[in-house]
Amino acid sequence: MDDVSLKKDSLGGQTRNAKLTSARILAAAKRAFAEHGLAGARVDKIAADANVNKRMIYHYYGSKDRLFATVVETAYLDFRLAEERLDINNLPAIEALEELVRFTWDYFLKNPEFITLVNSENLHRARHLKKAKQVIDTNRKFVDRMRSLLQRGVKEGTFRDGLDPVHVNITIAAIGYYYLTNRFTGAIVYQREMMTDDALQARLQFNVETILRLVRKD
């Protein structure tokens, strides 16, 4: 192998290693910020969990604040990317909307750190997301997709006209989000098991029925 090929292989290896290192840092940071928030998470602990030197974190991200911003941005993008994979364009509108409700609930259950990261970012008045152009652009595309879905439902004669896609999306998220973020206090206040399989299935069914009643024409 000549010197040029060796150099290319070396650079390629460096790039792969850099990506792997960055991924380990983000995974460790995600766990730390989800559990402790921006203020409580320690860079020393993140570095140890990622098996890197603390200086490496500052080399990649500059500061703990910027690392937190990257974690939050990535969490939002991962959520929307998973959402985009849903094949709802070929379903009747009412079935497509039900699919979205079920997906959102399942995603929150399988990715509890997403909810805690959103809570944490709200404590900071979304100052990190304000700079996240990719998140804003991606969310705008989702709103457009929701608008098209609602308009399709109107044309099919199943949805009432004039529904705001943003309000519908907020409501889909809220009826799952609130239940899960308040599951501990809810269990005490309502004296009810909140997280058993039966309870979660009942809640999902309630969420689906609530959203469908909200949008139905009749």
BAFI-3210 file (N, C-alpha, C; in Angstrom, 3 decimals, decimal comma, padded with zeros to 6 digits):
// residues 218
n [1|2|3|4|5|6|7|8|9|10|11|12|13|14|15|16|17|18|19|20|21|22|23|24|25|26|27|28|29|30|31|32|33|34|35|36|37|38|39|40|41|42|43|44|45|46|47|48|49|50|51|52|53|54|55|56|57|58|59|60|61|62|63|64|65|66|67|68|69|70|71|72|73|74|75|76|77|78|79|80|81|82|83|84|85|86|87|88|89|90|91|92|93|94|95|96|97|98|99|100|101|102|103|104|105|106|107|108|109|110|111|112|113|114|115|116|117|118|119|120|121|122|123|124|125|126|127|128|129|130|131|132|133|134|135|136|137|138|139|140|141|142|143|144|145|146|147|148|149|150|151|152|153|154|155|156|157|158|159|160|161|162|163|164|165|166|167|168|169|170|171|172|173|174|175|176|177|178|179|180|181|182|183|184|185|186|187|188|189|190|191|192|193|194|195|196|197|198|199|200|201|202|203|204|205|206|207|208|209|210|211|212|213|214|215|216|217|218]
n.u [000,863|000,605|001,979|-000,004|-002,379|-002,132|-002,296|-004,906|-006,329|-005,621|-006,767|-009,432|-009,811|-009,422|-011,615|-013,738|-013,199|-013,496|-016,223|-017,290|-016,335|-017,597|-020,243|-020,297|-019,855|-022,152|-024,153|-023,557|-023,813|-026,475|-027,784|-026,879|-027,787|-030,521|-031,082|-030,063|-030,299|-029,163|-027,674|-027,060|-025,686|-022,449|-019,422|-017,129|-018,174|-019,621|-017,522|-016,152|-018,081|-018,282|-015,862|-013,694|-011,247|-011,742|-011,022|-011,373|-014,127|-014,529|-013,033|-014,560|-017,088|-016,890|-018,144|-019,996|-022,572|-022,957|-022,748|-025,020|-026,947|-026,568|-027,318|-030,051|-031,013|-030,451|-032,106|-034,676|-034,549|-034,189|-036,659|-038,456|-037,424|-037,948|-040,677|-041,116|-040,678|-042,973|-045,416|-047,783|-049,025|-050,342|-052,543|-056,032|-057,153|-058,122|-057,150|-054,452|-054,048|-054,655|-052,534|-050,410|-051,004|-050,700|-048,015|-046,708|-047,293|-046,085|-043,432|-042,790|-042,972|-040,909|-038,712|-038,001|-036,164|-036,354|-038,589|-037,770|-035,592|-036,866|-038,394|-036,318|-035,157|-037,250|-037,191|-035,060|-036,108|-036,108|-033,754|-031,665|-032,824|-033,717|-031,670|-031,443|-031,628|-032,044|-033,785|-036,012|-036,663|-037,209|-039,405|-041,214|-041,709|-043,010|-045,364|-046,494|-046,950|-048,848|-050,874|-051,533|-052,496|-054,782|-056,278|-056,661|-058,319|-060,591|-061,360|-061,938|-064,172|-064,266|-063,048|-063,582|-063,680|-061,246|-059,437|-056,605|-053,349|-051,161|-052,314|-053,604|-051,410|-050,064|-051,956|-052,032|-049,455|-049,605|-051,577|-050,395|-047,891|-048,389|-049,601|-047,510|-045,387|-046,465|-046,910|-046,106|-047,019|-049,657|-050,392|-050,557|-052,398|-054,724|-054,957|-054,360|-052,975|-050,599|-048,801|-048,986|-049,356|-052,027|-053,081|-051,614|-052,376|-055,091|-054,950|-053,760|-055,790|-057,743|-056,479|-056,386|-059,152|-059,917|-058,536|-059,547|-062,269|-062,024|-061,342|-063,172|-065,800|-068,503]
n.v [-001,199|002,206|005,450|007,430|005,961|004,858|007,163|007,964|005,806|006,152|008,633|007,978|006,111|007,737|009,427|007,612|006,790|009,200|009,664|007,504|008,053|010,509|009,614|007,964|009,846|011,461|009,607|008,992|011,540|012,067|010,279|011,326|014,043|013,624|012,448|014,206|016,817|019,968|021,550|019,746|017,579|016,115|016,795|015,279|012,774|012,135|011,918|009,741|007,705|007,625|006,738|008,441|011,092|013,996|016,373|015,765|015,961|018,731|019,417|018,398|019,612|022,052|023,218|022,413|023,363|023,596|020,944|019,936|021,274|020,026|017,407|017,751|018,770|016,580|014,658|015,639|015,566|012,831|011,873|013,053|011,940|009,222|009,411|010,252|007,930|006,516|005,020|006,643|007,880|006,307|005,362|005,482|008,637|008,700|006,337|006,788|008,928|007,723|005,944|007,728|008,683|006,356|005,804|008,042|007,713|005,193|005,853|007,700|006,004|004,157|005,769|007,331|009,237|011,244|012,758|013,786|015,321|017,243|018,474|019,559|021,350|023,129|024,329|025,952|027,778|027,162|028,067|026,833|025,418|027,498|028,154|026,011|025,347|023,182|021,528|023,186|023,507|020,828|020,316|022,075|020,855|018,592|019,702|020,610|018,143|017,103|018,947|018,350|015,762|016,236|017,758|015,857|014,127|015,698|015,827|013,159|012,982|012,378|013,947|017,004|020,346|023,047|022,489|023,082|022,229|022,428|022,642|020,172|018,427|019,199|018,401|015,623|014,968|015,963|014,488|012,096|012,747|014,206|012,277|010,426|011,953|012,652|010,333|009,314|011,092|011,005|008,362|008,441|010,539|009,738|007,217|004,886|002,350|003,262|002,374|-000,285|-003,015|-003,272|-000,804|000,987|000,180|000,761|003,503|004,237|003,475|005,274|007,671|007,425|007,337|009,852|011,696|011,002|011,579|014,281|015,188|014,123|014,386|013,873]
n.w [000,000|-000,885|000,212|000,021|000,111|002,655|004,168|003,608|004,705|007,340|007,933|007,497|009,514|011,723|011,474|011,819|014,436|015,766|015,415|016,835|019,395|019,891|019,849|022,105|024,107|023,836|024,462|027,148|028,225|027,729|029,465|031,903|031,909|031,654|034,074|036,031|035,140|033,636|035,464|037,523|036,413|036,044|034,464|034,840|035,564|033,271|031,440|032,538|032,288|029,544|028,916|028,260|028,240|030,216|028,995|026,367|025,985|026,168|023,977|021,853|022,263|023,554|025,865|028,882|028,697|025,938|025,257|026,523|025,006|022,530|023,156|023,764|021,328|019,663|020,814|020,219|017,411|016,957|017,832|015,976|013,648|013,982|013,929|011,315|009,956|010,057|008,111|007,096|005,046|003,241|004,474|005,467|006,682|009,345|010,426|010,144|011,884|014,317|014,372|014,753|017,321|018,857|018,297|019,486|022,221|022,696|022,113|024,115|026,323|025,813|025,677|028,116|028,927|027,071|027,787|030,295|029,518|027,934|029,910|031,436|029,607|029,331|031,822|031,428|029,770|027,074|025,879|024,571|022,463|020,921|019,264|017,675|014,649|012,902|014,316|014,515|011,800|011,129|012,762|011,694|009,246|010,181|011,223|008,863|007,699|009,440|008,979|006,333|006,703|008,266|006,477|004,516|005,893|006,069|003,386|003,004|004,451|007,152|009,119|010,901|009,641|009,800|011,845|013,861|013,124|014,859|017,432|017,534|017,455|019,821|021,694|021,323|022,214|024,827|026,280|026,679|027,725|030,153|031,766|032,139|033,218|035,617|036,982|039,463|041,508|040,696|041,251|044,002|044,553|043,146|044,055|042,554|040,505|038,166|036,236|035,505|033,159|032,345|033,135|031,548|028,986|029,067|029,326|026,898|025,114|025,910|025,194|022,381|021,751|022,703|021,047|018,531|018,857|019,135|016,574|014,786|012,372|012,899]
ca.u [000,000|001,462|001,850|-001,286|-003,417|-001,968|-002,799|-006,372|-006,810|-005,431|-007,793|-010,716|-009,867|-009,593|-013,005|-014,592|-012,951|-014,088|-017,676|-017,572|-016,080|-018,686|-021,468|-020,196|-020,024|-023,558|-024,952|-023,325|-024,368|-027,939|-028,172|-026,585|-028,680|-031,886|-031,227|-029,664|-030,463|-027,942|-026,891|-026,630|-024,806|-021,030|-018,622|-016,227|-018,938|-019,911|-016,274|-015,869|-019,051|-018,000|-014,500|-012,847|-010,688|-012,651|-010,607|-011,932|-015,478|-014,412|-012,521|-015,661|-018,307|-016,586|-018,611|-021,090|-023,808|-023,084|-023,011|-026,435|-027,711|-026,469|-028,124|-031,461|-031,289|-030,442|-033,299|-035,814|-034,390|-034,440|-038,105|-039,087|-036,964|-038,739|-042,035|-041,118|-040,634|-044,326|-046,015|-049,178|-049,574|-051,162|-053,658|-057,118|-056,713|-058,465|-056,216|-053,138|-053,999|-054,566|-051,150|-049,585|-051,280|-050,068|-046,573|-046,256|-047,371|-045,047|-042,114|-042,586|-042,733|-039,620|-037,645|-038,367|-035,210|-036,811|-039,488|-037,033|-034,788|-037,785|-038,681|-035,128|-035,000|-038,275|-036,694|-034,124|-036,888|-035,793|-032,692|-030,819|-033,588|-033,869|-030,568|-031,414|-032,335|-032,460|-034,965|-037,122|-037,026|-037,803|-040,728|-042,080|-042,109|-044,006|-046,629|-047,041|-047,447|-050,087|-051,874|-051,960|-053,290|-056,097|-056,992|-057,056|-059,474|-061,751|-061,745|-062,505|-065,450|-064,206|-062,586|-064,221|-062,818|-060,768|-058,579|-055,248|-052,419|-050,312|-053,110|-053,815|-050,146|-049,831|-052,888|-051,561|-048,304|-049,945|-052,351|-049,458|-046,815|-048,818|-049,831|-046,245|-044,585|-047,137|-047,324|-045,836|-048,008|-050,980|-050,667|-050,945|-053,599|-055,885|-054,951|-054,514|-051,746|-050,506|-047,833|-049,159|-049,686|-053,453|-053,285|-051,029|-053,209|-056,331|-054,651|-053,557|-057,100|-058,387|-055,826|-056,839|-060,561|-059,996|-058,087|-060,474|-063,484|-061,677|-061,219|-064,245|-066,812|-069,803]
ca.v [000,000|003,381|006,436|008,125|005,048|004,773|008,412|007,931|004,849|006,763|009,671|007,304|005,537|008,843|009,885|006,611|006,858|010,446|009,470|006,581|008,780|011,471|008,871|007,536|011,042|011,864|008,610|009,194|012,846|011,944|009,655|012,236|015,206|013,161|012,132|015,285|018,143|020,651|021,991|018,644|016,631|016,403|016,442|014,187|011,523|011,875|011,455|008,383|006,792|007,538|006,207|009,425|012,146|015,152|017,374|015,370|016,513|020,149|019,487|018,141|020,411|023,400|023,482|021,553|023,950|023,224|019,503|019,784|021,721|018,976|016,274|018,113|018,834|015,217|013,977|016,091|015,070|011,383|011,699|013,377|010,980|008,004|009,756|010,310|006,573|005,967|005,039|007,047|008,525|005,362|004,931|006,450|009,665|008,372|005,295|007,417|009,716|006,753|005,449|008,770|008,699|005,158|005,974|009,025|007,059|004,158|006,492|008,241|004,886|003,518|006,775|008,233|010,341|012,335|013,592|014,522|016,333|018,323|019,191|020,320|022,464|024,120|025,074|026,945|028,619|026,749|028,917|026,032|025,095|028,709|028,189|024,714|025,556|021,906|021,081|024,063|023,150|019,488|020,408|022,757|019,832|017,725|020,445|020,555|016,781|017,005|019,749|017,560|014,644|016,747|018,140|014,607|013,638|016,521|015,381|011,816|013,116|011,857|014,991|018,308|021,353|024,133|022,040|023,628|021,104|022,602|022,282|018,719|017,800|019,467|017,586|014,232|014,851|016,311|013,482|011,046|013,384|014,535|011,025|009,790|012,809|012,747|008,989|009,059|011,846|010,517|007,114|008,789|011,380|008,997|005,881|003,970|001,929|004,008|001,848|-001,704|-003,229|-002,983|000,640|001,646|-000,136|001,527|004,908|004,367|003,431|006,557|008,693|007,264|007,744|011,295|012,415|010,744|012,357|015,694|015,553|013,554|015,299|013,631]
ca.w [000,000|-000,969|001,284|-000,110|000,604|004,104|004,739|003,513|005,703|008,655|008,095|007,630|010,855|012,666|011,369|012,465|015,878|016,256|015,472|017,935|020,639|020,036|020,177|023,503|024,938|023,793|025,186|028,580|028,586|027,704|030,733|033,009|031,872|031,904|035,495|036,940|034,572|033,233|036,618|038,376|035,719|036,203|033,298|035,249|035,517|031,859|030,837|033,022|031,693|028,110|028,796|027,588|029,079|030,297|028,006|025,079|025,917|025,841|022,605|020,930|022,469|024,019|027,225|029,321|028,181|024,524|025,240|026,851|023,835|021,513|023,624|023,615|019,892|019,135|021,326|019,411|016,041|016,976|017,953|014,702|012,643|014,197|013,502|009,849|009,411|010,033|006,774|007,319|003,849|002,477|005,318|005,655|007,627|010,725|010,853|010,216|013,115|015,410|014,362|015,364|018,771|019,423|018,200|020,479|023,532|022,773|022,121|025,460|027,235|025,518|025,764|029,217|029,039|026,206|028,577|031,320|028,831|027,568|031,163|031,797|028,675|029,662|032,978|030,888|028,852|025,695|025,326|023,689|021,248|020,108|018,311|016,980|013,389|012,313|015,054|014,120|010,421|011,147|013,379|010,727|008,287|010,802|011,274|007,496|007,492|010,201|008,272|005,171|007,212|008,670|005,253|003,872|006,636|005,675|002,046|003,130|005,147|008,527|010,042|010,773|009,038|010,637|012,936|013,863|013,256|016,045|018,610|017,526|017,828|021,248|022,476|021,247|023,109|026,210|027,008|027,079|028,491|031,512|032,493|032,483|034,096|036,918|037,374|040,876|042,282|040,315|041,960|045,374|044,543|042,669|044,655|041,427|039,846|036,918|035,293|035,182|031,745|032,142|033,273|030,376|027,830|029,229|029,055|025,455|024,476|026,219|024,368|020,997|021,667|022,937|019,857|017,425|019,124|018,929|015,157|013,959|011,840|013,534]
c.u [000,892|001,160|000,507|-002,418|-003,350|-002,536|-004,324|-006,957|-006,721|-006,500|-009,169|-010,888|-010,080|-011,040|-013,956|-014,436|-013,574|-015,600|-018,065|-017,389|-017,203|-019,976|-021,458|-020,412|-021,495|-024,447|-024,800|-023,931|-025,889|-028,444|-028,002|-027,544|-030,133|-032,117|-031,011|-029,908|-029,124|-027,072|-026,306|-025,678|-023,353|-020,245|-017,666|-016,927|-019,267|-018,673|-015,962|-016,800|-018,800|-016,612|-013,606|-012,265|-011,633|-012,294|-011,153|-013,345|-015,427|-013,861|-013,658|-016,780|-018,078|-016,962|-019,713|-022,421|-024,031|-023,333|-024,477|-027,308|-027,718|-027,324|-029,614|-031,850|-031,383|-031,677|-034,535|-035,736|-034,643|-035,937|-038,794|-038,667|-037,743|-040,169|-042,145|-041,161|-042,022|-044,913|-047,501|-049,820|-050,508|-052,331|-054,797|-056,740|-056,977|-057,544|-054,811|-052,992|-053,907|-053,147|-050,211|-049,764|-050,580|-048,545|-046,061|-046,237|-046,257|-043,655|-041,805|-042,275|-041,337|-038,446|-037,953|-037,419|-035,599|-037,689|-038,719|-036,131|-035,651|-038,136|-037,518|-034,947|-036,060|-037,893|-035,733|-034,777|-036,490|-034,679|-031,751|-031,541|-033,769|-032,812|-030,523|-032,219|-032,844|-033,702|-036,186|-037,606|-037,728|-039,206|-041,714|-042,588|-043,162|-045,359|-047,298|-047,630|-048,769|-051,203|-052,419|-052,844|-054,695|-056,928|-057,469|-058,284|-060,739|-062,266|-062,397|-063,841|-065,447|-063,791|-063,376|-063,200|-062,347|-059,882|-057,167|-054,253|-051,511|-051,065|-053,348|-052,548|-049,840|-050,709|-052,479|-050,396|-048,722|-050,657|-051,503|-048,406|-047,227|-049,001|-048,519|-045,387|-045,178|-047,559|-047,108|-046,841|-049,418|-051,360|-051,114|-052,284|-054,842|-055,984|-055,189|-053,136|-051,689|-049,684|-047,913|-049,504|-051,138|-053,727|-052,765|-051,861|-054,518|-056,103|-054,445|-054,891|-057,861|-057,796|-056,324|-058,274|-060,709|-059,618|-059,063|-061,787|-063,229|-061,758|-062,394|-065,275|-068,142|-069,657]
c.v [001,241|004,382|007,150|007,262|004,923|006,010|008,434|006,989|005,435|007,799|009,048|006,699|006,601|009,340|008,921|006,659|008,097|010,308|008,560|007,265|009,765|010,782|008,409|008,707|011,445|010,897|008,787|010,507|012,805|011,338|010,621|013,420|014,799|012,915|013,342|016,689|018,769|021,000|020,823|017,659|017,073|015,920|015,296|012,834|011,150|011,318|010,022|007,368|006,589|006,963|007,125|010,373|013,346|016,218|017,057|015,925|017,984|020,352|019,337|019,179|021,791|023,681|022,499|022,065|023,549|021,731|019,233|020,175|020,650|017,767|016,556|018,151|017,433|014,443|014,361|015,540|013,571|011,092|011,941|012,409|009,674|008,215|009,736|008,927|005,932|006,101|005,362|007,637|007,614|004,801|005,929|007,408|009,286|007,287|005,865|008,212|008,803|006,194|006,445|008,826|007,523|005,283|006,903|008,426|006,032|004,772|007,057|007,126|004,295|004,477|007,781|009,409|011,512|013,299|014,415|015,594|017,521|019,147|020,101|021,534|023,536|024,935|026,177|027,807|028,413|027,581|028,135|025,733|026,307|028,778|026,934|024,788|024,244|021,360|021,888|023,713|021,793|019,527|021,099|021,763|018,901|018,419|020,441|019,174|016,570|017,784|018,976|016,391|015,106|017,149|016,908|014,020|014,395|016,055|014,001|011,827|012,612|012,921|016,274|019,320|022,363|023,735|022,609|022,485|021,213|022,198|020,773|018,003|017,988|018,576|016,121|014,022|015,015|015,190|012,265|011,574|013,616|013,275|010,439|010,652|012,906|011,380|008,716|009,799|011,356|009,247|007,378|009,529|010,589|007,592|004,812|003,606|002,573|003,304|000,340|-001,833|-002,876|-001,488|001,380|001,391|000,646|002,999|005,144|004,379|004,734|007,668|008,640|007,763|009,253|012,075|012,215|011,506|013,851|016,084|015,079|014,616|015,116|013,457]
c.w [000,000|000,138|001,244|000,451|002,113|004,780|004,721|004,549|007,101|008,932|008,266|009,006|011,908|012,669|012,065|013,982|016,492|016,409|016,631|019,281|020,917|020,445|021,625|024,452|024,995|024,561|026,691|029,052|028,640|029,005|031,894|033,050|032,130|033,392|036,393|036,409|034,227|034,427|037,405|037,727|035,847|034,994|033,621|035,122|034,067|031,171|031,255|032,379|030,191|027,837|027,962|028,635|029,072|029,265|026,621|024,901|025,541|024,429|021,598|021,049|023,068|025,451|027,593|028,769|026,724|024,375|025,538|025,656|022,750|021,874|023,410|022,137|019,291|019,575|020,509|017,992|015,956|017,038|016,619|013,601|012,754|013,715|011,979|009,225|009,370|008,629|006,903|006,074|003,067|003,288|005,242|006,790|009,077|011,281|011,019|011,506|014,330|015,512|015,015|016,877|019,441|019,401|019,296|021,872|023,701|022,845|023,507|026,458|027,049|025,661|026,867|029,372|028,142|026,995|029,604|030,700|028,404|028,805|031,539|030,894|028,915|030,886|032,545|029,813|027,384|025,064|024,405|022,374|020,338|019,015|017,434|015,691|012,794|012,998|014,627|012,719|010,371|011,723|012,447|009,681|008,877|010,883|009,903|007,205|008,231|009,516|007,068|005,583|007,592|007,455|004,501|004,567|006,304|004,317|002,084|003,867|006,575|009,546|009,825|010,262|010,089|011,799|012,771|014,077|014,472|017,299|018,683|017,976|019,312|022,108|022,468|022,217|024,564|026,958|027,380|028,034|029,947|032,353|032,993|033,412|035,496|037,453|038,870|041,768|041,969|041,055|043,393|045,390|044,169|043,250|043,593|040,887|038,457|035,836|035,076|033,701|031,454|032,188|032,042|029,123|027,877|028,897|027,559|024,725|024,697|025,351|022,923|020,845|021,821|021,687|018,697|017,621|018,883|017,450|014,300|013,553|012,575|015,036]
res [m|d|d|v|s|l|k|k|d|s|l|g|g|q|t|r|n|a|k|l|t|s|a|r|i|l|a|a|a|k|r|a|f|a|e|h|g|l|a|g|a|r|v|d|k|i|a|a|d|a|n|v|n|k|r|m|i|y|h|y|y|g|s|k|d|r|l|f|a|t|v|v|e|t|a|y|l|d|f|r|l|a|e|e|r|l|d|i|n|n|l|p|a|i|e|a|l|e|e|l|v|r|f|t|w|d|y|f|l|k|n|p|e|f|i|t|l|v|n|s|e|n|l|h|r|a|r|h|l|k|k|a|k|q|v|i|d|t|n|r|k|f|v|d|r|m|r|s|l|l|q|r|g|v|k|e|g|t|f|r|d|g|l|d|p|v|h|v|n|i|t|i|a|a|i|g|y|y|y|l|t|n|r|f|t|g|a|i|v|y|q|r|e|m|m|t|d|d|a|l|q|a|r|l|q|f|n|v|e|t|i|l|r|l|v|r|k|d]
***
